[in-house]
Amino acid sequence: MKSGTSRRGFLEGLGVAAGVGAGLGPGAMGAAEEPARRPKIAALASTYFYLSHGYHIVGRFLDGFPVYDGGPGRTPEQNLHRPPFDVASLYIEQADATDLGRAKAARQGVRQSPTIADALTLGTGRLAVDAVLLIAEHGEYPLNEKLQKLYPRYDYFRQVLDVFRASGRVAPVFIDKHLSYSRAEAAEMIAQADALKVPLMAGSSLPVTWRLPELEIPLGRPMKDVLVASRGNLEIFGFHALETLQVMAERRDLRGMPQGVAAVTYLEGDAVWEAGDRGVWSWELLTHALGRSHTVNPGDVRQNTKDFKRPGVRDKETILDVPVAFVVEYVDGLRGTVLILNGHVDDTTVAVRTVDGAGRESIVSTLTYLPAPPGASFFNPLVLRVEDFFRSGSPPYPVRRTQLTGGVLDVALESRIQGYRRIETPDLAAIDYQAPADSGFIRSSLTDPTPNRI
């Protein structure tokens, strides 16, 4: 996709034509003839309240969302993209007084399923949908000693596979964010999906949202160093930051080696700055990354992070009031670093030391832009990519990217409770995949570009 691609061209580039129903590939243990109807989706949500992930993702499949192509004189309705799928069922595990999903389902004629199996079978006892949205993000779940929230993605997926096995056929499954807080569970999920030939996609909006400025590093470029500056909860946003790291690192010249990670170290407090001073991570790359930030706080990064006090919000115990670093050592020798700098930035930027087309060393950088709620428009490109996956049965990027990212996070949090020691990761070292030629970030306009006439 090129910058300036039209709305229809952008959607067709994703394999989705606006407003046109699309058939699904069989993705099945037993191939069946394509039904002449709009494909059906089962939506599984841990919870569905205002601004939750269920609200944002399922809501876009139900209501549509704007996609701007820059054409003059288009009406709001012409700019509204309506996904060519029907949400046939909605399962909500936790529904309290804040729940919006039940009323939404009733208004739009969506089956309110009491179980995951019912959501997939629509009461028939056999798989009756063409795709599955699995959104176990938000809700009341305990934290473990690593400060990981024990979301039930693994358990939801196990129940989905039970229906597939009983039915003798499968359907594409999208899992929002990482596969599991546990890298062992994530590995098992992929192994089971491979065994049953289940098309599987996972991840968040960070790889596909707007990049300001646009940045696509050609595949196979040499890289020496990658650094991400981010913020937020240790696990929730730590995953986002590591995704941003990986979508850049995966494009490097691997020199015949796997994508995998050899070791991970967690640092916090003054140890973060000492590591920078020793050259473990690059102050120069941090300067370039912060130069793309829309939120960078004036003043010294050390003092700003020292002054920060965690807000009184949901899961506040997972927001640390000290700087944090995840130091990632790739198998091929590439160095990657994520810095969580609460108090200094409130967005996510990345800088990469690579070479330009003439072979000269170059530092490139960008902001992975997340428009604010309530619209949270960064869900738009994610849903477009999920649409393409559901239509084709082929994920736009390998699920092993998400496995590697989530695994690095799991190890980093293990390093934290083990006294910040370096942990070697033979299980992550073996993970390999081919990065897509087009990394898939959205190039269309964020808002209506029609010029004003005064």
C-alpha positions as CSV (number, residue, x, y, z in Angstrom):
1,M,0.0,0.0,0.0
2,K,1.2,3.5,-0.8
3,S,0.6,6.7,1.0
4,G,-2.5,8.4,-0.3
5,T,-4.2,5.2,-1.2
6,S,-8.0,5.7,-1.6
7,R,-10.5,4.3,0.8
8,R,-11.6,1.6,-1.5
9,G,-8.1,0.9,-2.6
10,F,-7.0,0.7,1.0
11,L,-9.8,-1.7,1.9
12,E,-9.2,-3.8,-1.2
13,G,-5.5,-3.9,-0.3
14,L,-6.7,-5.5,2.9
15,G,-8.8,-7.9,0.9
16,V,-12.1,-6.2,2.0
17,A,-14.2,-4.2,-0.4
18,A,-16.4,-1.7,1.4
19,G,-20.0,-2.8,1.9
20,V,-19.5,-6.1,0.0
21,G,-20.0,-9.5,1.8
22,A,-17.0,-11.7,1.6
23,G,-16.8,-15.5,1.6
24,L,-14.3,-17.3,4.0
25,G,-11.8,-19.8,3.1
26,P,-12.7,-23.2,4.6
27,G,-9.9,-23.3,7.2
28,A,-11.5,-26.6,8.1
29,M,-10.7,-30.2,8.9
30,G,-13.3,-31.1,6.3
31,A,-13.8,-28.6,3.4
32,A,-17.3,-27.5,2.7
33,E,-18.9,-25.5,-0.1
34,E,-19.1,-21.7,0.6
35,P,-22.5,-20.6,1.8
36,A,-24.1,-17.7,-0.2
37,R,-24.6,-15.4,2.9
38,R,-22.8,-12.9,5.0
39,P,-20.3,-14.7,7.2
40,K,-21.2,-14.9,10.9
41,I,-19.0,-14.0,13.8
42,A,-19.1,-15.2,17.4
43,A,-17.8,-12.5,19.8
44,L,-16.4,-13.6,23.1
45,A,-15.8,-10.8,25.6
46,S,-14.6,-10.9,29.2
47,T,-16.6,-7.7,29.8
48,Y,-18.3,-5.0,27.7
49,F,-18.4,-1.6,29.4
50,Y,-17.9,1.9,28.1
51,L,-14.4,2.1,26.4
52,S,-13.5,-1.5,27.1
53,H,-11.9,-3.5,24.3
54,G,-15.1,-5.4,23.8
55,Y,-16.9,-2.1,23.4
56,H,-14.4,-0.8,20.8
57,I,-13.9,-4.0,18.7
58,V,-17.3,-5.6,18.7
59,G,-18.9,-2.2,18.4
60,R,-17.1,-1.5,15.2
61,F,-18.3,-4.8,13.7
62,L,-21.8,-3.8,14.7
63,D,-21.9,-0.1,13.9
64,G,-19.1,0.5,11.4
65,F,-16.5,3.3,11.6
66,P,-15.2,6.1,9.4
67,V,-12.4,5.6,6.9
68,Y,-11.3,8.7,5.1
69,D,-9.8,8.6,1.6
70,G,-9.2,12.3,1.0
71,G,-11.9,12.6,-1.7
72,P,-13.8,16.0,-1.6
73,G,-17.5,16.3,-1.0
74,R,-18.0,12.9,0.6
75,T,-20.9,12.6,3.1
76,P,-20.4,11.1,6.6
77,E,-22.3,8.0,5.4
78,Q,-20.0,7.6,2.4
79,N,-17.0,7.6,4.7
80,L,-18.5,5.0,7.0
81,H,-17.1,1.6,6.5
82,R,-19.5,-1.2,7.5
83,P,-17.7,-4.6,8.0
84,P,-19.2,-7.2,5.7
85,F,-19.9,-9.7,8.5
86,D,-22.8,-10.3,10.9
87,V,-22.1,-10.6,14.7
88,A,-24.3,-13.6,15.3
89,S,-23.6,-14.1,19.0
90,L,-22.1,-12.3,22.0
91,Y,-20.8,-14.0,25.1
92,I,-19.9,-11.8,28.1
93,E,-18.3,-13.4,31.1
94,Q,-18.6,-10.5,33.5
95,A,-21.7,-8.3,33.3
96,D,-22.4,-5.9,36.1
97,A,-24.2,-2.5,36.4
98,T,-21.7,-1.0,33.9
99,D,-22.5,-3.5,31.2
100,L,-23.5,-2.2,27.8
101,G,-23.2,-5.4,25.8
102,R,-26.5,-7.0,26.7
103,A,-28.5,-3.9,25.7
104,K,-26.4,-3.5,22.5
105,A,-27.1,-7.2,21.6
106,A,-30.8,-6.8,22.2
107,R,-31.0,-3.7,20.1
108,Q,-29.2,-5.3,17.1
109,G,-30.7,-8.8,17.3
110,V,-27.5,-10.5,18.4
111,R,-27.8,-13.8,20.3
112,Q,-26.8,-13.4,23.9
113,S,-25.0,-16.6,24.6
114,P,-24.6,-17.9,28.2
115,T,-21.5,-20.0,27.3
116,I,-18.7,-19.9,24.8
117,A,-19.9,-23.2,23.3
118,D,-23.4,-21.7,22.7
119,A,-21.8,-18.6,21.1
120,L,-20.0,-20.8,18.5
121,T,-22.8,-23.3,17.9
122,L,-25.8,-20.8,18.1
123,G,-27.6,-23.6,20.0
124,T,-27.2,-26.2,17.3
125,G,-24.6,-28.3,19.0
126,R,-22.2,-27.8,16.0
127,L,-20.0,-25.0,14.9
128,A,-22.4,-22.5,13.3
129,V,-20.2,-19.4,12.8
130,D,-17.4,-18.5,10.3
131,A,-15.0,-16.6,12.6
132,V,-14.3,-15.9,16.3
133,L,-13.4,-12.7,18.1
134,L,-11.7,-13.5,21.4
135,I,-11.5,-10.4,23.6
136,A,-10.4,-11.2,27.1
137,E,-9.2,-7.7,28.1
138,H,-10.6,-5.8,31.1
139,G,-12.7,-7.2,33.9
140,E,-12.1,-8.3,37.5
141,Y,-9.3,-10.9,37.5
142,P,-6.5,-11.4,40.0
143,L,-2.8,-10.3,39.6
144,N,0.0,-12.8,40.1
145,E,3.4,-12.0,41.8
146,K,4.7,-10.8,38.4
147,L,1.9,-8.2,38.3
148,Q,0.4,-10.0,35.3
149,K,-3.4,-9.9,35.2
150,L,-4.7,-13.4,34.8
151,Y,-7.0,-12.9,31.8
152,P,-8.6,-16.2,30.7
153,R,-7.5,-16.1,27.0
154,Y,-6.0,-19.6,27.3
155,D,-9.2,-21.0,28.8
156,Y,-11.5,-19.3,26.2
157,F,-9.3,-20.6,23.4
158,R,-9.4,-24.2,24.9
159,Q,-13.2,-24.0,24.9
160,V,-13.2,-22.8,21.3
161,L,-11.0,-25.7,20.3
162,D,-13.4,-28.1,22.1
163,V,-16.2,-27.0,19.7
164,F,-13.9,-27.2,16.7
165,R,-13.0,-30.8,17.6
166,A,-16.6,-31.8,18.3
167,S,-17.7,-30.3,15.0
168,G,-14.9,-31.6,12.8
169,R,-14.2,-28.2,11.3
170,V,-12.6,-24.9,12.3
171,A,-12.8,-21.2,11.8
172,P,-10.4,-18.3,12.0
173,V,-9.8,-17.0,15.5
174,F,-8.6,-13.5,16.4
175,I,-7.2,-13.1,20.0
176,D,-7.0,-9.5,21.2
177,K,-3.5,-8.5,22.5
178,H,-1.2,-11.3,23.6
179,L,-2.0,-15.0,23.6
180,S,-1.5,-15.5,27.3
181,Y,0.3,-14.0,30.2
182,S,2.2,-17.3,30.3
183,R,4.6,-18.1,27.5
184,A,4.1,-21.8,28.2
185,E,0.4,-21.4,27.6
186,A,1.0,-19.3,24.5
187,A,3.2,-22.0,23.1
188,E,0.6,-24.6,23.7
189,M,-2.1,-22.5,22.1
190,I,0.0,-22.2,18.9
191,A,0.8,-25.9,18.9
192,Q,-2.9,-26.8,19.3
193,A,-3.9,-24.4,16.5
194,D,-1.2,-25.8,14.2
195,A,-2.4,-29.4,15.0
196,L,-6.0,-28.6,14.1
197,K,-5.0,-26.2,11.3
198,V,-6.9,-23.3,13.0
199,P,-6.1,-19.9,11.3
200,L,-4.9,-17.8,14.2
201,M,-4.1,-14.1,14.6
202,A,-3.3,-12.1,17.8
203,G,-2.1,-8.7,18.7
204,S,-3.1,-5.1,19.3
205,S,-3.4,-1.9,17.4
206,L,0.3,-0.7,17.8
207,P,1.7,-2.5,14.7
208,V,-1.1,-1.2,12.4
209,T,-1.9,2.2,13.7
210,W,-0.8,5.5,12.2
211,R,3.0,6.2,12.2
212,L,3.9,9.8,12.4
213,P,5.9,10.3,10.3
214,E,5.3,7.2,8.1
215,L,8.1,4.7,8.4
216,E,8.5,1.4,6.6
217,I,12.0,-0.1,6.9
218,P,12.7,-2.3,3.9
219,L,13.1,-6.0,4.7
220,G,16.6,-7.1,5.1
221,R,18.2,-3.9,6.3
222,P,21.1,-4.2,8.7
223,M,20.2,-3.0,12.2
224,K,22.4,-2.3,15.2
225,D,20.0,-1.0,17.9
226,V,16.3,-0.4,18.4
227,L,14.8,1.6,21.3
228,V,11.2,2.3,22.3
229,A,10.1,5.0,24.7
230,S,6.7,4.4,26.2
231,R,4.6,4.6,29.3
232,G,1.8,3.1,31.4
233,N,1.1,-0.2,33.2
234,L,4.0,-2.6,33.4
235,E,2.2,-5.5,31.6
236,I,-0.7,-3.9,29.8
237,F,1.4,-1.2,28.1
238,G,4.7,-3.1,28.3
239,F,3.2,-5.5,25.7
240,H,2.3,-2.6,23.4
241,A,5.9,-1.2,23.7
242,L,7.4,-4.6,23.0
243,E,5.1,-5.0,20.0
244,T,6.4,-1.7,18.7
245,L,10.0,-3.0,19.2
246,Q,9.3,-6.3,17.4
247,V,7.6,-4.8,14.3
248,M,10.8,-2.8,13.7
249,A,13.3,-5.5,14.7
250,E,11.7,-8.2,12.6
251,R,12.6,-6.3,9.4
252,R,16.3,-6.6,10.0
253,D,18.8,-8.6,8.0
254,L,18.8,-11.9,10.1
255,R,21.9,-13.2,8.4
256,G,20.4,-16.7,8.3
257,M,19.5,-16.7,11.9
258,P,16.0,-16.9,13.6
259,Q,14.0,-14.0,14.8
260,G,14.3,-15.3,18.4
261,V,15.5,-13.8,21.6
262,A,18.4,-15.2,23.6
263,A,18.1,-13.3,26.9
264,V,16.0,-10.7,28.7
265,T,16.8,-8.4,31.6
266,Y,14.5,-6.1,33.6
267,L,15.9,-2.9,35.2
268,E,14.2,-0.2,37.2
269,G,15.0,3.1,39.0
270,D,18.6,4.4,38.9
271,A,19.7,1.1,37.3
272,V,18.0,2.2,34.1
273,W,20.1,5.4,33.8
274,E,23.3,3.6,34.8
275,A,22.6,1.1,32.0
276,G,22.3,3.9,29.5
277,D,25.5,5.5,30.8
278,R,27.3,2.1,30.3
279,G,26.0,1.8,26.7
280,V,23.6,-1.0,27.4
281,W,21.0,1.2,25.6
282,S,21.6,4.4,23.6
283,W,20.9,7.9,24.8
284,E,21.2,9.0,21.2
285,L,18.4,6.7,20.1
286,L,16.3,7.9,23.1
287,T,16.8,11.5,22.0
288,H,15.6,10.6,18.5
289,A,12.6,8.7,19.8
290,L,11.5,11.5,22.1
291,G,11.8,13.9,19.2
292,R,8.7,12.2,17.7
293,S,6.6,12.3,20.9
294,H,3.5,14.5,21.1
295,T,3.5,14.4,24.9
296,V,7.1,14.7,26.0
297,N,7.4,16.6,29.3
298,P,9.8,19.6,29.4
299,G,12.7,19.1,31.7
300,D,15.1,16.3,32.6
301,V,13.9,12.7,32.0
302,R,15.5,11.5,35.3
303,Q,13.7,14.2,37.3
304,N,10.4,13.9,35.5
305,T,10.2,10.1,36.1
306,K,11.3,10.7,39.7
307,D,8.5,13.2,40.3
308,F,5.8,10.9,38.8
309,K,3.2,9.5,41.2
310,R,0.9,6.8,40.0
311,P,-2.7,7.9,39.5
312,G,-5.6,6.5,41.4
313,V,-6.9,4.4,38.4
314,R,-7.9,0.8,37.6
315,D,-4.9,-1.6,38.1
316,K,-2.8,1.3,39.6
317,E,-0.6,-1.2,41.4
318,T,0.8,-2.2,37.9
319,I,1.8,1.4,37.2
320,L,5.3,1.9,38.7
321,D,6.5,5.3,39.8
322,V,10.1,4.5,38.7
323,P,11.6,4.3,35.3
324,V,11.7,0.7,33.8
325,A,13.8,-0.9,31.1
326,F,13.3,-4.2,29.3
327,V,16.7,-5.1,27.7
328,V,16.2,-7.7,24.9
329,E,19.1,-9.6,23.4
330,Y,18.3,-11.2,20.1
331,V,19.9,-14.4,18.8
332,D,21.7,-12.6,16.0
333,G,23.2,-10.0,18.3
334,L,20.7,-7.2,17.8
335,R,20.1,-5.1,20.9
336,G,16.6,-3.9,21.7
337,T,15.4,-1.8,24.6
338,V,12.0,-0.7,25.9
339,L,12.0,2.2,28.3
340,I,8.8,2.9,30.4
341,L,9.1,6.5,31.3
342,N,6.0,7.5,33.3
343,G,6.1,11.2,34.0
344,H,8.1,12.0,31.0
345,V,6.0,10.7,28.1
346,D,2.4,9.5,27.6
347,D,2.8,7.9,24.1
348,T,5.0,5.4,22.3
349,T,7.8,6.2,20.0
350,V,10.6,4.2,18.5
351,A,14.1,4.8,17.0
352,V,16.2,2.4,15.0
353,R,19.9,2.6,14.1
354,T,20.0,1.1,10.6
355,V,21.4,2.1,7.2
356,D,19.9,4.1,4.3
357,G,19.6,3.0,0.7
358,A,23.2,4.0,0.1
359,G,24.5,1.9,3.0
360,R,25.2,4.9,5.3
361,E,24.4,4.6,9.0
362,S,21.0,6.3,9.7
363,I,18.7,6.7,12.7
364,V,15.0,6.6,11.8
365,S,12.2,7.2,14.2
366,T,8.4,7.5,14.4
367,L,5.4,7.8,16.8
368,T,2.9,5.0,16.8
369,Y,0.0,7.3,17.1
370,L,-3.0,6.3,19.3
371,P,-5.9,8.8,19.0
372,A,-7.5,9.3,22.4
373,P,-10.9,7.9,23.6
374,P,-13.8,8.0,23.3
375,G,-13.2,7.2,19.6
376,A,-9.9,5.5,20.1
377,S,-9.5,5.4,16.3
378,F,-6.5,3.2,16.5
379,F,-9.0,0.3,16.7
380,N,-10.1,1.2,13.1
381,P,-6.9,-0.2,11.4
382,L,-6.9,-3.2,13.7
383,V,-10.5,-4.1,12.8
384,L,-9.7,-3.7,9.1
385,R,-6.8,-6.2,9.5
386,V,-9.1,-8.6,11.4
387,E,-11.7,-8.3,8.6
388,D,-9.1,-9.3,6.1
389,F,-8.0,-12.2,8.2
390,F,-11.6,-13.4,8.6
391,R,-12.2,-13.1,4.9
392,S,-9.1,-14.9,3.7
393,G,-8.3,-17.2,6.6
394,S,-4.7,-16.0,6.4
395,P,-3.3,-13.6,9.1
396,P,-1.7,-10.4,7.9
397,Y,1.4,-11.2,10.0
398,P,2.5,-14.4,11.7
399,V,1.1,-15.2,15.1
400,R,4.6,-16.1,16.2
401,R,5.4,-12.4,16.3
402,T,2.8,-12.1,19.1
403,Q,4.1,-15.2,20.8
404,L,7.6,-13.8,20.8
405,T,6.5,-10.4,22.1
406,G,4.4,-11.9,24.9
407,G,7.2,-14.3,25.8
408,V,9.7,-11.5,26.2
409,L,7.3,-9.6,28.4
410,D,6.7,-12.8,30.6
411,V,10.5,-13.2,31.0
412,A,11.0,-9.5,31.8
413,L,8.5,-9.7,34.6
414,E,10.1,-12.9,35.8
415,S,13.5,-11.1,35.9
416,R,11.9,-8.4,38.0
417,I,10.9,-10.8,40.8
418,Q,14.2,-12.6,40.5
419,G,16.3,-9.6,41.5
420,Y,16.7,-8.1,38.0
421,R,18.9,-10.9,36.8
422,R,19.5,-11.6,33.1
423,I,17.5,-14.7,32.1
424,E,18.5,-16.8,29.1
425,T,15.5,-17.9,27.0
426,P,16.1,-21.0,24.9
427,D,12.4,-21.4,24.3
428,L,12.2,-17.9,22.8
429,A,15.5,-18.3,20.9
430,A,13.9,-21.0,18.7
431,I,10.9,-18.8,17.6
432,D,11.2,-17.9,13.9
433,Y,9.0,-16.4,11.3
434,Q,9.1,-14.3,8.1
435,A,8.1,-10.7,8.5
436,P,5.5,-9.5,6.0
437,A,6.7,-7.4,3.0
438,D,4.2,-4.7,4.1
439,S,4.2,-4.2,7.8
440,G,0.5,-3.2,7.5
441,F,0.3,0.2,9.3
442,I,-2.6,2.3,8.0
443,R,-1.8,5.0,5.5
444,S,-5.3,6.6,5.0
445,S,-6.2,10.0,6.5
446,L,-7.0,10.0,10.2
447,T,-9.8,12.6,9.9
448,D,-11.8,14.2,7.2
449,P,-9.2,16.0,5.0
450,T,-11.7,18.2,3.1
451,P,-10.3,21.8,3.1
452,N,-12.4,24.6,4.5
453,R,-13.7,27.3,2.2
454,I,-14.2,30.7,3.8
